[in-house]
Amino acid sequence: MLAEAEPVWAIDAKDLVKTYRGRRRADPPVQAVRGITLRVRAGTIFGLLGPNGAGKSTTVRMLATLTRPDAGSATVAGHDLLRAPWEVRRLIGIVPQRSGADPDATGSENLLLQGRLYGLGGDGLARRAGELLDQFGLADAANRLARTYSGGMLRRLDVAIGLVARPAVLFLDEPTTGLDPEARAVMWAEIESLAADGLSILLTTHYLEEADRLAAQVAIIENGLVVVQGTPDELKSELHGDAVNLELAATPDAAQADTLRARLAALPGVGEVTLTGRAVRARVDGGAAVLPAVLAAVDGAGLVSAAASVARPSLDDVYLRHVGHRFGRQEEVA
């Protein structure tokens, strides 16, 4: 039997550490990253999740050679991060959360400028710019100033700028933040197409649905460390049973909340009960069958259910288990 070939890693990082000085001289240092290890298989999308201040952006900045790690090692696109940073920069593309396009230049001019920064020029650069404008549906707006683009068009231009030099690894930082659902779906399709063509992508996102759909592997970062890593399906499979979500008609007082928790905990097959304001969440075996008993427990606690739903495990449930709170819009990077 032939031995399985060793995987090719687009990013191979081990024990990365980064500490910043406090804002004021008397402030203690801040350890933004405390030993992150992750591997991104070539030709795949890797999703990086975590709350504000978890260390996502610092990790990306280190891997993209924008800041030097204090400890640890990494290779990106086959080159050592510390020994050959210029080789790494030559082979990566970066799409920051805030647009890097010049608003007073046209879409075409933005692409040509980026190409010249990489030493490209002539007919080859012109053809490359035209290809990217066509690929991202911007050909008709090629000669319009970037300031006139819609949010979705501007994000597509940002990604096109990151691809001018044909990178082996692309860093996408919150690529769909602020986009409407239609524009987000278009961007998802574009990202999937890039990975299908063999591009390796490190994606940071605050949309769990985005990570679930796009990423072959995800890692959740908390307090500068990876707390869990795996495929979305692997992580969700660790959560047995269904999630029952209830919305109460009113916020319970302390006594009602204690009674409800006790009644739910006493039900067969019910576990991991959380109560936050009017929201009740429980992990149950056979959600649809258990739901009537859950509703009866709410009634027995002197409360009224306004809405109820049963769902299979999601990445949101994985995040809740490992980080301790839900991954809401408050996790957007400022």
Salt bridges, closest charged atoms under 4 A:
ASP12 OD1 - ARG39 NE 3.11
ASP27 OD2 - ARG24 NE 3.40
ASP70 OD1 - LYS18 NZ 3.68
GLU87 OE1 - ARG90 NH2 2.63
ASP104 OD1 - ARG147 NH2 2.16
GLU131 OE1 - ARG128 NH1 3.58
GLU131 OE1 - ARG166 NH2 3.48
ASP158 OD2 - ARG155 NH1 2.87
GLU174 OE1 - HIS206 ND1 3.00
GLU192 OE1 - ARG213 NH2 2.93
ASP212 OD2 - LYS236 NZ 2.98
ASP233 OD1 - LYS236 NZ 3.86
ASP242 OD1 - ARG312 NH1 2.17
GLU247 OE2 - ARG278 NH2 2.87
ASP258 OD1 - ARG261 NH1 3.41
GLU272 OE2 - ARG321 NH2 2.24
ASP316 OD2 - ARG326 NH2 2.35
ASP317 OD1 - ARG281 NH2 1.81
ASP317 OD2 - ARG283 NH2 3.65
GLU331 OE2 - HIS325 ND1 3.47
GLU332 OE2 - HIS206 NE2 3.65
